């Protein structure tokens, strides 16, 4: 089926047949497709920019609201993906426990499911002045 348009809980295919949208964008459209309150909020926010790539006041307001709504949550961070969230969680755990940023081969043999690829930072550090063909990888933080 090829979808031509969607509004609220309804979708229309290329032949203009109308259906109830039970998928809702795999749950990303929890409020429905193009709901008027969301459209109005977008129209109001659009002149200020659509994506900053940096922290902003609405992010802080939402984080505070989330912490107030969820018992036991004191801090939040926003991530673009599950991979990024996992990376932050591993860095936090390594920083809190003092586990080295790159596990020894003995540790890997005892923990065969350790996600080694996620533990290898690619950010350059102050002692990484090496040829581009042979770059040095150094941790960007203690975690």
Chimera marker file (.cmm) of the C-alpha trace (Angstrom):
<marker_set name="trace">
<marker id="1" x="0.000" y="0.000" z="0.000" r="1" g="1" b="0" radius="0.5"/>
<marker id="2" x="1.266" y="3.467" z="-0.870" r="1" g="1" b="0" radius="0.5"/>
<marker id="3" x="0.035" y="6.263" z="1.373" r="1" g="1" b="0" radius="0.5"/>
<marker id="4" x="-0.784" y="9.592" z="-0.232" r="1" g="1" b="0" radius="0.5"/>
<marker id="5" x="-1.789" y="11.626" z="2.838" r="1" g="1" b="0" radius="0.5"/>
<marker id="6" x="-2.749" y="11.345" z="6.499" r="1" g="1" b="0" radius="0.5"/>
<marker id="7" x="-4.721" y="13.401" z="8.997" r="1" g="1" b="0" radius="0.5"/>
<marker id="8" x="-5.427" y="12.584" z="12.643" r="1" g="1" b="0" radius="0.5"/>
<marker id="9" x="-6.152" y="8.817" z="12.874" r="1" g="1" b="0" radius="0.5"/>
<marker id="10" x="-6.879" y="8.366" z="9.153" r="1" g="1" b="0" radius="0.5"/>
<marker id="11" x="-4.728" y="7.661" z="6.095" r="1" g="1" b="0" radius="0.5"/>
<marker id="12" x="-5.504" y="7.663" z="2.370" r="1" g="1" b="0" radius="0.5"/>
<marker id="13" x="-3.797" y="5.505" z="-0.211" r="1" g="1" b="0" radius="0.5"/>
<marker id="14" x="-2.825" y="6.433" z="-3.771" r="1" g="1" b="0" radius="0.5"/>
<marker id="15" x="-6.337" y="5.516" z="-4.963" r="1" g="1" b="0" radius="0.5"/>
<marker id="16" x="-7.972" y="7.728" z="-2.271" r="1" g="1" b="0" radius="0.5"/>
<marker id="17" x="-9.217" y="4.784" z="-0.202" r="1" g="1" b="0" radius="0.5"/>
<marker id="18" x="-9.542" y="5.831" z="3.448" r="1" g="1" b="0" radius="0.5"/>
<marker id="19" x="-8.236" y="3.684" z="6.319" r="1" g="1" b="0" radius="0.5"/>
<marker id="20" x="-7.815" y="3.941" z="10.073" r="1" g="1" b="0" radius="0.5"/>
<marker id="21" x="-4.127" y="4.403" z="10.852" r="1" g="1" b="0" radius="0.5"/>
<marker id="22" x="-3.308" y="1.735" z="13.409" r="1" g="1" b="0" radius="0.5"/>
<marker id="23" x="0.454" y="2.070" z="12.809" r="1" g="1" b="0" radius="0.5"/>
<marker id="24" x="0.758" y="5.765" z="13.759" r="1" g="1" b="0" radius="0.5"/>
<marker id="25" x="4.316" y="5.900" z="12.432" r="1" g="1" b="0" radius="0.5"/>
<marker id="26" x="5.332" y="2.952" z="14.628" r="1" g="1" b="0" radius="0.5"/>
<marker id="27" x="4.208" y="4.997" z="17.681" r="1" g="1" b="0" radius="0.5"/>
<marker id="28" x="5.988" y="8.240" z="16.763" r="1" g="1" b="0" radius="0.5"/>
<marker id="29" x="2.668" y="9.821" z="15.783" r="1" g="1" b="0" radius="0.5"/>
<marker id="30" x="1.036" y="9.129" z="19.147" r="1" g="1" b="0" radius="0.5"/>
<marker id="31" x="-1.091" y="12.292" z="18.780" r="1" g="1" b="0" radius="0.5"/>
<marker id="32" x="-2.187" y="11.293" z="15.289" r="1" g="1" b="0" radius="0.5"/>
<marker id="33" x="-1.134" y="12.597" z="11.885" r="1" g="1" b="0" radius="0.5"/>
<marker id="34" x="-0.822" y="16.379" z="11.600" r="1" g="1" b="0" radius="0.5"/>
<marker id="35" x="-2.961" y="17.231" z="14.662" r="1" g="1" b="0" radius="0.5"/>
<marker id="36" x="-3.956" y="20.905" z="14.745" r="1" g="1" b="0" radius="0.5"/>
<marker id="37" x="-2.299" y="21.704" z="18.139" r="1" g="1" b="0" radius="0.5"/>
<marker id="38" x="1.028" y="20.324" z="16.844" r="1" g="1" b="0" radius="0.5"/>
<marker id="39" x="0.687" y="22.244" z="13.555" r="1" g="1" b="0" radius="0.5"/>
<marker id="40" x="-0.027" y="25.445" z="15.517" r="1" g="1" b="0" radius="0.5"/>
<marker id="41" x="3.018" y="24.895" z="17.763" r="1" g="1" b="0" radius="0.5"/>
<marker id="42" x="5.216" y="24.309" z="14.699" r="1" g="1" b="0" radius="0.5"/>
<marker id="43" x="3.921" y="27.489" z="13.011" r="1" g="1" b="0" radius="0.5"/>
<marker id="44" x="4.696" y="29.459" z="16.177" r="1" g="1" b="0" radius="0.5"/>
<marker id="45" x="8.207" y="27.974" z="16.618" r="1" g="1" b="0" radius="0.5"/>
<marker id="46" x="9.281" y="27.989" z="12.955" r="1" g="1" b="0" radius="0.5"/>
<marker id="47" x="10.496" y="31.632" z="12.830" r="1" g="1" b="0" radius="0.5"/>
<marker id="48" x="12.969" y="30.890" z="15.682" r="1" g="1" b="0" radius="0.5"/>
<marker id="49" x="14.577" y="27.983" z="13.797" r="1" g="1" b="0" radius="0.5"/>
<marker id="50" x="13.882" y="24.287" z="13.494" r="1" g="1" b="0" radius="0.5"/>
<marker id="51" x="16.987" y="22.509" z="14.817" r="1" g="1" b="0" radius="0.5"/>
<marker id="52" x="19.838" y="24.121" z="16.709" r="1" g="1" b="0" radius="0.5"/>
<marker id="53" x="22.053" y="21.136" z="17.412" r="1" g="1" b="0" radius="0.5"/>
<marker id="54" x="22.750" y="22.710" z="20.821" r="1" g="1" b="0" radius="0.5"/>
<marker id="55" x="20.926" y="22.953" z="24.143" r="1" g="1" b="0" radius="0.5"/>
<marker id="56" x="18.078" y="25.449" z="24.254" r="1" g="1" b="0" radius="0.5"/>
<marker id="57" x="15.499" y="26.779" z="26.704" r="1" g="1" b="0" radius="0.5"/>
<marker id="58" x="12.679" y="24.431" z="25.651" r="1" g="1" b="0" radius="0.5"/>
<marker id="59" x="14.936" y="21.430" z="26.163" r="1" g="1" b="0" radius="0.5"/>
<marker id="60" x="15.604" y="22.568" z="29.720" r="1" g="1" b="0" radius="0.5"/>
<marker id="61" x="11.884" y="23.179" z="30.351" r="1" g="1" b="0" radius="0.5"/>
<marker id="62" x="10.989" y="19.710" z="29.059" r="1" g="1" b="0" radius="0.5"/>
<marker id="63" x="13.745" y="18.055" z="31.113" r="1" g="1" b="0" radius="0.5"/>
<marker id="64" x="12.432" y="19.758" z="34.270" r="1" g="1" b="0" radius="0.5"/>
<marker id="65" x="8.847" y="18.743" z="33.441" r="1" g="1" b="0" radius="0.5"/>
<marker id="66" x="9.958" y="15.132" z="32.850" r="1" g="1" b="0" radius="0.5"/>
<marker id="67" x="11.865" y="15.006" z="36.149" r="1" g="1" b="0" radius="0.5"/>
<marker id="68" x="8.837" y="16.435" z="37.980" r="1" g="1" b="0" radius="0.5"/>
<marker id="69" x="6.519" y="13.864" z="36.403" r="1" g="1" b="0" radius="0.5"/>
<marker id="70" x="8.636" y="10.724" z="36.877" r="1" g="1" b="0" radius="0.5"/>
<marker id="71" x="9.403" y="9.760" z="40.490" r="1" g="1" b="0" radius="0.5"/>
<marker id="72" x="13.086" y="9.148" z="41.220" r="1" g="1" b="0" radius="0.5"/>
<marker id="73" x="14.389" y="10.888" z="38.093" r="1" g="1" b="0" radius="0.5"/>
<marker id="74" x="16.667" y="13.809" z="38.960" r="1" g="1" b="0" radius="0.5"/>
<marker id="75" x="18.503" y="14.349" z="35.681" r="1" g="1" b="0" radius="0.5"/>
<marker id="76" x="17.959" y="13.543" z="32.013" r="1" g="1" b="0" radius="0.5"/>
<marker id="77" x="19.952" y="13.839" z="28.836" r="1" g="1" b="0" radius="0.5"/>
<marker id="78" x="18.552" y="13.890" z="25.336" r="1" g="1" b="0" radius="0.5"/>
<marker id="79" x="19.921" y="11.521" z="22.705" r="1" g="1" b="0" radius="0.5"/>
<marker id="80" x="19.381" y="11.019" z="18.991" r="1" g="1" b="0" radius="0.5"/>
<marker id="81" x="19.443" y="7.232" z="19.072" r="1" g="1" b="0" radius="0.5"/>
<marker id="82" x="19.642" y="4.177" z="21.267" r="1" g="1" b="0" radius="0.5"/>
<marker id="83" x="23.301" y="3.831" z="20.299" r="1" g="1" b="0" radius="0.5"/>
<marker id="84" x="24.049" y="7.320" z="21.565" r="1" g="1" b="0" radius="0.5"/>
<marker id="85" x="22.115" y="6.653" z="24.797" r="1" g="1" b="0" radius="0.5"/>
<marker id="86" x="24.083" y="3.419" z="25.318" r="1" g="1" b="0" radius="0.5"/>
<marker id="87" x="27.358" y="5.271" z="24.714" r="1" g="1" b="0" radius="0.5"/>
<marker id="88" x="26.448" y="7.867" z="27.368" r="1" g="1" b="0" radius="0.5"/>
<marker id="89" x="25.402" y="5.149" z="29.827" r="1" g="1" b="0" radius="0.5"/>
<marker id="90" x="28.703" y="3.278" z="29.327" r="1" g="1" b="0" radius="0.5"/>
<marker id="91" x="30.744" y="6.452" z="29.758" r="1" g="1" b="0" radius="0.5"/>
<marker id="92" x="28.843" y="7.309" z="32.934" r="1" g="1" b="0" radius="0.5"/>
<marker id="93" x="29.322" y="3.787" z="34.313" r="1" g="1" b="0" radius="0.5"/>
<marker id="94" x="33.035" y="3.763" z="33.468" r="1" g="1" b="0" radius="0.5"/>
<marker id="95" x="33.505" y="7.195" z="35.047" r="1" g="1" b="0" radius="0.5"/>
<marker id="96" x="31.628" y="6.183" z="38.204" r="1" g="1" b="0" radius="0.5"/>
<marker id="97" x="33.337" y="2.800" z="38.638" r="1" g="1" b="0" radius="0.5"/>
<marker id="98" x="36.832" y="3.698" z="37.454" r="1" g="1" b="0" radius="0.5"/>
<marker id="99" x="36.899" y="0.806" z="34.973" r="1" g="1" b="0" radius="0.5"/>
<marker id="100" x="39.478" y="1.558" z="32.244" r="1" g="1" b="0" radius="0.5"/>
<marker id="101" x="38.108" y="3.018" z="29.048" r="1" g="1" b="0" radius="0.5"/>
<marker id="102" x="39.428" y="0.050" z="27.068" r="1" g="1" b="0" radius="0.5"/>
<marker id="103" x="39.049" y="-3.328" z="28.787" r="1" g="1" b="0" radius="0.5"/>
<marker id="104" x="41.952" y="-5.742" z="28.970" r="1" g="1" b="0" radius="0.5"/>
<marker id="105" x="41.843" y="-8.916" z="26.920" r="1" g="1" b="0" radius="0.5"/>
<marker id="106" x="41.260" y="-10.862" z="30.162" r="1" g="1" b="0" radius="0.5"/>
<marker id="107" x="38.189" y="-8.756" z="30.892" r="1" g="1" b="0" radius="0.5"/>
<marker id="108" x="36.911" y="-9.347" z="27.372" r="1" g="1" b="0" radius="0.5"/>
<marker id="109" x="37.364" y="-13.083" z="27.724" r="1" g="1" b="0" radius="0.5"/>
<marker id="110" x="35.332" y="-13.055" z="30.956" r="1" g="1" b="0" radius="0.5"/>
<marker id="111" x="32.647" y="-10.792" z="29.401" r="1" g="1" b="0" radius="0.5"/>
<marker id="112" x="32.198" y="-11.993" z="25.820" r="1" g="1" b="0" radius="0.5"/>
<marker id="113" x="29.109" y="-9.812" z="25.272" r="1" g="1" b="0" radius="0.5"/>
<marker id="114" x="30.880" y="-6.555" z="26.143" r="1" g="1" b="0" radius="0.5"/>
<marker id="115" x="30.107" y="-4.111" z="23.304" r="1" g="1" b="0" radius="0.5"/>
<marker id="116" x="33.722" y="-3.330" z="22.465" r="1" g="1" b="0" radius="0.5"/>
<marker id="117" x="32.851" y="-1.275" z="19.408" r="1" g="1" b="0" radius="0.5"/>
<marker id="118" x="31.010" y="1.223" z="21.582" r="1" g="1" b="0" radius="0.5"/>
<marker id="119" x="33.970" y="1.601" z="23.934" r="1" g="1" b="0" radius="0.5"/>
<marker id="120" x="36.400" y="2.833" z="21.303" r="1" g="1" b="0" radius="0.5"/>
<marker id="121" x="36.239" y="6.647" z="21.221" r="1" g="1" b="0" radius="0.5"/>
<marker id="122" x="37.105" y="8.445" z="18.014" r="1" g="1" b="0" radius="0.5"/>
<marker id="123" x="37.391" y="11.974" z="19.372" r="1" g="1" b="0" radius="0.5"/>
<marker id="124" x="40.877" y="13.486" z="19.040" r="1" g="1" b="0" radius="0.5"/>
<marker id="125" x="42.724" y="14.488" z="22.193" r="1" g="1" b="0" radius="0.5"/>
<marker id="126" x="45.666" y="16.740" z="22.974" r="1" g="1" b="0" radius="0.5"/>
<marker id="127" x="48.252" y="13.963" z="22.342" r="1" g="1" b="0" radius="0.5"/>
<marker id="128" x="46.766" y="12.704" z="19.118" r="1" g="1" b="0" radius="0.5"/>
<marker id="129" x="49.018" y="14.589" z="16.682" r="1" g="1" b="0" radius="0.5"/>
<marker id="130" x="49.778" y="11.672" z="14.433" r="1" g="1" b="0" radius="0.5"/>
<marker id="131" x="49.544" y="11.170" z="10.665" r="1" g="1" b="0" radius="0.5"/>
<marker id="132" x="46.032" y="10.801" z="9.294" r="1" g="1" b="0" radius="0.5"/>
<marker id="133" x="46.958" y="7.310" z="8.048" r="1" g="1" b="0" radius="0.5"/>
<marker id="134" x="47.752" y="6.259" z="11.648" r="1" g="1" b="0" radius="0.5"/>
<marker id="135" x="45.388" y="8.209" z="13.934" r="1" g="1" b="0" radius="0.5"/>
<marker id="136" x="45.485" y="7.930" z="17.711" r="1" g="1" b="0" radius="0.5"/>
<marker id="137" x="42.238" y="7.347" z="19.554" r="1" g="1" b="0" radius="0.5"/>
<marker id="138" x="42.038" y="8.758" z="23.047" r="1" g="1" b="0" radius="0.5"/>
<marker id="139" x="39.155" y="9.023" z="25.505" r="1" g="1" b="0" radius="0.5"/>
<marker id="140" x="37.414" y="12.383" z="25.499" r="1" g="1" b="0" radius="0.5"/>
<marker id="141" x="36.447" y="12.011" z="29.169" r="1" g="1" b="0" radius="0.5"/>
<marker id="142" x="37.295" y="9.845" z="32.205" r="1" g="1" b="0" radius="0.5"/>
<marker id="143" x="34.146" y="7.841" z="31.454" r="1" g="1" b="0" radius="0.5"/>
<link id1="1" id2="2" r="1" g="1" b="0" radius="0.2"/>
<link id1="2" id2="3" r="1" g="1" b="0" radius="0.2"/>
<link id1="3" id2="4" r="1" g="1" b="0" radius="0.2"/>
<link id1="4" id2="5" r="1" g="1" b="0" radius="0.2"/>
<link id1="5" id2="6" r="1" g="1" b="0" radius="0.2"/>
<link id1="6" id2="7" r="1" g="1" b="0" radius="0.2"/>
<link id1="7" id2="8" r="1" g="1" b="0" radius="0.2"/>
<link id1="8" id2="9" r="1" g="1" b="0" radius="0.2"/>
<link id1="9" id2="10" r="1" g="1" b="0" radius="0.2"/>
<link id1="10" id2="11" r="1" g="1" b="0" radius="0.2"/>
<link id1="11" id2="12" r="1" g="1" b="0" radius="0.2"/>
<link id1="12" id2="13" r="1" g="1" b="0" radius="0.2"/>
<link id1="13" id2="14" r="1" g="1" b="0" radius="0.2"/>
<link id1="14" id2="15" r="1" g="1" b="0" radius="0.2"/>
<link id1="15" id2="16" r="1" g="1" b="0" radius="0.2"/>
<link id1="16" id2="17" r="1" g="1" b="0" radius="0.2"/>
<link id1="17" id2="18" r="1" g="1" b="0" radius="0.2"/>
<link id1="18" id2="19" r="1" g="1" b="0" radius="0.2"/>
<link id1="19" id2="20" r="1" g="1" b="0" radius="0.2"/>
<link id1="20" id2="21" r="1" g="1" b="0" radius="0.2"/>
<link id1="21" id2="22" r="1" g="1" b="0" radius="0.2"/>
<link id1="22" id2="23" r="1" g="1" b="0" radius="0.2"/>
<link id1="23" id2="24" r="1" g="1" b="0" radius="0.2"/>
<link id1="24" id2="25" r="1" g="1" b="0" radius="0.2"/>
<link id1="25" id2="26" r="1" g="1" b="0" radius="0.2"/>
<link id1="26" id2="27" r="1" g="1" b="0" radius="0.2"/>
<link id1="27" id2="28" r="1" g="1" b="0" radius="0.2"/>
<link id1="28" id2="29" r="1" g="1" b="0" radius="0.2"/>
<link id1="29" id2="30" r="1" g="1" b="0" radius="0.2"/>
<link id1="30" id2="31" r="1" g="1" b="0" radius="0.2"/>
<link id1="31" id2="32" r="1" g="1" b="0" radius="0.2"/>
<link id1="32" id2="33" r="1" g="1" b="0" radius="0.2"/>
<link id1="33" id2="34" r="1" g="1" b="0" radius="0.2"/>
<link id1="34" id2="35" r="1" g="1" b="0" radius="0.2"/>
<link id1="35" id2="36" r="1" g="1" b="0" radius="0.2"/>
<link id1="36" id2="37" r="1" g="1" b="0" radius="0.2"/>
<link id1="37" id2="38" r="1" g="1" b="0" radius="0.2"/>
<link id1="38" id2="39" r="1" g="1" b="0" radius="0.2"/>
<link id1="39" id2="40" r="1" g="1" b="0" radius="0.2"/>
<link id1="40" id2="41" r="1" g="1" b="0" radius="0.2"/>
<link id1="41" id2="42" r="1" g="1" b="0" radius="0.2"/>
<link id1="42" id2="43" r="1" g="1" b="0" radius="0.2"/>
<link id1="43" id2="44" r="1" g="1" b="0" radius="0.2"/>
<link id1="44" id2="45" r="1" g="1" b="0" radius="0.2"/>
<link id1="45" id2="46" r="1" g="1" b="0" radius="0.2"/>
<link id1="46" id2="47" r="1" g="1" b="0" radius="0.2"/>
<link id1="47" id2="48" r="1" g="1" b="0" radius="0.2"/>
<link id1="48" id2="49" r="1" g="1" b="0" radius="0.2"/>
<link id1="49" id2="50" r="1" g="1" b="0" radius="0.2"/>
<link id1="50" id2="51" r="1" g="1" b="0" radius="0.2"/>
<link id1="51" id2="52" r="1" g="1" b="0" radius="0.2"/>
<link id1="52" id2="53" r="1" g="1" b="0" radius="0.2"/>
<link id1="53" id2="54" r="1" g="1" b="0" radius="0.2"/>
<link id1="54" id2="55" r="1" g="1" b="0" radius="0.2"/>
<link id1="55" id2="56" r="1" g="1" b="0" radius="0.2"/>
<link id1="56" id2="57" r="1" g="1" b="0" radius="0.2"/>
<link id1="57" id2="58" r="1" g="1" b="0" radius="0.2"/>
<link id1="58" id2="59" r="1" g="1" b="0" radius="0.2"/>
<link id1="59" id2="60" r="1" g="1" b="0" radius="0.2"/>
<link id1="60" id2="61" r="1" g="1" b="0" radius="0.2"/>
<link id1="61" id2="62" r="1" g="1" b="0" radius="0.2"/>
<link id1="62" id2="63" r="1" g="1" b="0" radius="0.2"/>
<link id1="63" id2="64" r="1" g="1" b="0" radius="0.2"/>
<link id1="64" id2="65" r="1" g="1" b="0" radius="0.2"/>
<link id1="65" id2="66" r="1" g="1" b="0" radius="0.2"/>
<link id1="66" id2="67" r="1" g="1" b="0" radius="0.2"/>
<link id1="67" id2="68" r="1" g="1" b="0" radius="0.2"/>
<link id1="68" id2="69" r="1" g="1" b="0" radius="0.2"/>
<link id1="69" id2="70" r="1" g="1" b="0" radius="0.2"/>
<link id1="70" id2="71" r="1" g="1" b="0" radius="0.2"/>
<link id1="71" id2="72" r="1" g="1" b="0" radius="0.2"/>
<link id1="72" id2="73" r="1" g="1" b="0" radius="0.2"/>
<link id1="73" id2="74" r="1" g="1" b="0" radius="0.2"/>
<link id1="74" id2="75" r="1" g="1" b="0" radius="0.2"/>
<link id1="75" id2="76" r="1" g="1" b="0" radius="0.2"/>
<link id1="76" id2="77" r="1" g="1" b="0" radius="0.2"/>
<link id1="77" id2="78" r="1" g="1" b="0" radius="0.2"/>
<link id1="78" id2="79" r="1" g="1" b="0" radius="0.2"/>
<link id1="79" id2="80" r="1" g="1" b="0" radius="0.2"/>
<link id1="80" id2="81" r="1" g="1" b="0" radius="0.2"/>
<link id1="81" id2="82" r="1" g="1" b="0" radius="0.2"/>
<link id1="82" id2="83" r="1" g="1" b="0" radius="0.2"/>
<link id1="83" id2="84" r="1" g="1" b="0" radius="0.2"/>
<link id1="84" id2="85" r="1" g="1" b="0" radius="0.2"/>
<link id1="85" id2="86" r="1" g="1" b="0" radius="0.2"/>
<link id1="86" id2="87" r="1" g="1" b="0" radius="0.2"/>
<link id1="87" id2="88" r="1" g="1" b="0" radius="0.2"/>
<link id1="88" id2="89" r="1" g="1" b="0" radius="0.2"/>
<link id1="89" id2="90" r="1" g="1" b="0" radius="0.2"/>
<link id1="90" id2="91" r="1" g="1" b="0" radius="0.2"/>
<link id1="91" id2="92" r="1" g="1" b="0" radius="0.2"/>
<link id1="92" id2="93" r="1" g="1" b="0" radius="0.2"/>
<link id1="93" id2="94" r="1" g="1" b="0" radius="0.2"/>
<link id1="94" id2="95" r="1" g="1" b="0" radius="0.2"/>
<link id1="95" id2="96" r="1" g="1" b="0" radius="0.2"/>
<link id1="96" id2="97" r="1" g="1" b="0" radius="0.2"/>
<link id1="97" id2="98" r="1" g="1" b="0" radius="0.2"/>
<link id1="98" id2="99" r="1" g="1" b="0" radius="0.2"/>
<link id1="99" id2="100" r="1" g="1" b="0" radius="0.2"/>
<link id1="100" id2="101" r="1" g="1" b="0" radius="0.2"/>
<link id1="101" id2="102" r="1" g="1" b="0" radius="0.2"/>
<link id1="102" id2="103" r="1" g="1" b="0" radius="0.2"/>
<link id1="103" id2="104" r="1" g="1" b="0" radius="0.2"/>
<link id1="104" id2="105" r="1" g="1" b="0" radius="0.2"/>
<link id1="105" id2="106" r="1" g="1" b="0" radius="0.2"/>
<link id1="106" id2="107" r="1" g="1" b="0" radius="0.2"/>
<link id1="107" id2="108" r="1" g="1" b="0" radius="0.2"/>
<link id1="108" id2="109" r="1" g="1" b="0" radius="0.2"/>
<link id1="109" id2="110" r="1" g="1" b="0" radius="0.2"/>
<link id1="110" id2="111" r="1" g="1" b="0" radius="0.2"/>
<link id1="111" id2="112" r="1" g="1" b="0" radius="0.2"/>
<link id1="112" id2="113" r="1" g="1" b="0" radius="0.2"/>
<link id1="113" id2="114" r="1" g="1" b="0" radius="0.2"/>
<link id1="114" id2="115" r="1" g="1" b="0" radius="0.2"/>
<link id1="115" id2="116" r="1" g="1" b="0" radius="0.2"/>
<link id1="116" id2="117" r="1" g="1" b="0" radius="0.2"/>
<link id1="117" id2="118" r="1" g="1" b="0" radius="0.2"/>
<link id1="118" id2="119" r="1" g="1" b="0" radius="0.2"/>
<link id1="119" id2="120" r="1" g="1" b="0" radius="0.2"/>
<link id1="120" id2="121" r="1" g="1" b="0" radius="0.2"/>
<link id1="121" id2="122" r="1" g="1" b="0" radius="0.2"/>
<link id1="122" id2="123" r="1" g="1" b="0" radius="0.2"/>
<link id1="123" id2="124" r="1" g="1" b="0" radius="0.2"/>
<link id1="124" id2="125" r="1" g="1" b="0" radius="0.2"/>
<link id1="125" id2="126" r="1" g="1" b="0" radius="0.2"/>
<link id1="126" id2="127" r="1" g="1" b="0" radius="0.2"/>
<link id1="127" id2="128" r="1" g="1" b="0" radius="0.2"/>
<link id1="128" id2="129" r="1" g="1" b="0" radius="0.2"/>
<link id1="129" id2="130" r="1" g="1" b="0" radius="0.2"/>
<link id1="130" id2="131" r="1" g="1" b="0" radius="0.2"/>
<link id1="131" id2="132" r="1" g="1" b="0" radius="0.2"/>
<link id1="132" id2="133" r="1" g="1" b="0" radius="0.2"/>
<link id1="133" id2="134" r="1" g="1" b="0" radius="0.2"/>
<link id1="134" id2="135" r="1" g="1" b="0" radius="0.2"/>
<link id1="135" id2="136" r="1" g="1" b="0" radius="0.2"/>
<link id1="136" id2="137" r="1" g="1" b="0" radius="0.2"/>
<link id1="137" id2="138" r="1" g="1" b="0" radius="0.2"/>
<link id1="138" id2="139" r="1" g="1" b="0" radius="0.2"/>
<link id1="139" id2="140" r="1" g="1" b="0" radius="0.2"/>
<link id1="140" id2="141" r="1" g="1" b="0" radius="0.2"/>
<link id1="141" id2="142" r="1" g="1" b="0" radius="0.2"/>
<link id1="142" id2="143" r="1" g="1" b="0" radius="0.2"/>
</marker_set>
